[in-house]
């Protein structure tokens, strides 16, 4: 086996180099190579000090996550770190890029750390449902104190090299990457004879119960449902009241418990699923990209404005078109207000706000879109309007420009048929609020060109979105699966469950809100026929009374001035009246949360199976990514398809059968063969 670790001599300094692209993950071969080179360096009388550095774009970015959940191949990372720290020669970590997870822990096992100014250090294991399992929870508080250790471990927040310097996590910062190695070698020589060697494990960490209590309180909401944050906190506390070895043993045990649990498996699944989603099976990675230097947006409403912000924020100029001056002014005003709100929280400077606003060009003139490389239509969901716009766009857009629709439901192929260039047309379905939500559904039409798709996927990454490709079907992946959830939630209401009970069951499951809270937020009147005398559903009855949701302070819930919901007695009456008028059975009182989850989320999984059967999603994990980033599905449950596997597909099929649903044939086949989705 060729080793990714080699060493070179710079006089009396040994430079150990890792070369394991793309991110120098600490896989078995790296660990073995490090152990061998360190052992040799420590034994060599000619070597006075050792520098540890990495080639490529980054210092070690952590343990190799792809090894997790598989049989372990030694040596252990702990052994490597122990060899470095306990040796009698100074070891200097030379850090560039991101020293993350196990990478950060290796650096902390070194006696000294030197980093480039642009480097970052962090222990993001909590995002994988884990904790730093190679001494991180024990060494960080010993060097930098409990408060920062909690942020770095339980929140997984990385810190800059300058911050690390200020708190003692690095000893020196160099401006440029070019001089890192030279400076690291010089530093190693400087400290070669200095004794005792500074060892983080030999320091003590002062207990800080106030910091722990404040941290728990401040993050209670964010941590709801997750196991890993509390495990990180417990380990950091252990660093303050136990000797290093005992704390490290506790950390190891906690790490293994998390590693063997479902939550970490789910979060690791999502880590890879998100990266996999960026790949389109028949679009090679080297497909040429089209230009995206200037973006046009049609429609200055909430969606149009939110979409514009994605581009403005990273310096891509936007031409924003609306048909009416008033709407245009309002749209521009909202964009400014959003930026200013961010600035008032200290997350943007006034100069940054002005820079973004300075590259926004509002216009009423369709011809102004002529120099745009990408135009995104974000107007009312009505096919005839969209077709009309695309026909006009076809007449003005430059050849090769990408023409995109932000439709949430409509047929991209039909929209494309209004142009003479269907190969340039694609769906870019942003989720509301479009400046904040991370999901982008990229809808592939029958004629969409490969380079258009490649460009859309790359652009999504540039603006910080996670893109998933969907085929053309009503509601695409996400909203199509939402439909059965809502239909069945309403059926349960008619049988006797309350909207509040159903929402609470979903929130307890881990969703940010339930189906009825979501309807109130989006608008109960969306898609309503607008005839108050036509009452064919509970929803019609609500709309007829003007209960259109949060915007009216009344929907499925009553709202106070601060938009706090309370269950509505009036809605209970409306439901009871509708039940009576429709001749439905007496309401049941025995509906459990379990029944609610089974009858609302199993049909959603079933719809996911249909989507896969029809080839509308490339892979089950893409569906999981849609639900995590578009709808707030709890990441510790890994998305609906991963979750279905953890429940057991046979159990899901049996429940669907029992409740009279039509089961997707592929779901039944998977259940029968024992083959899961992931
Ligand atoms: N293990 C295995 N593969 C990894 C990896 C890791 N730790 N980190 C990244 N990769 C892979 C990615 O899967 C991707 O592979 P692909 O090209 O085949 O899809 C490739 O490296 C490049 O990654 P990104 O696309 O994410 O590249 P970016 O430049 O956008 O980001 C990064 C780089 C910031 C390092 C980001 O990859 C990242 O955050 N990685 C995870 C870091 C992490 O969580 N480390 C902790 C691991 S757990 C641990 O260390 C346990 C220890 O405490 C014992």
Boltz pocket constraint, residues with backbone or C-beta under 6 A from the ligand:
constraints:
  - pocket:
      binder: B
      contacts: [[A, 22], [A, 23], [A, 25], [A, 61], [A, 62], [A, 63], [A, 64], [A, 65], [A, 66], [A, 77], [A, 98], [A, 100], [A, 101], [A, 102], [A, 103], [A, 105], [A, 124], [A, 125], [A, 128], [A, 130], [A, 131], [A, 132], [A, 133], [A, 134], [A, 136], [A, 271], [A, 272], [A, 275], [A, 276]]
      max_distance: 6.0
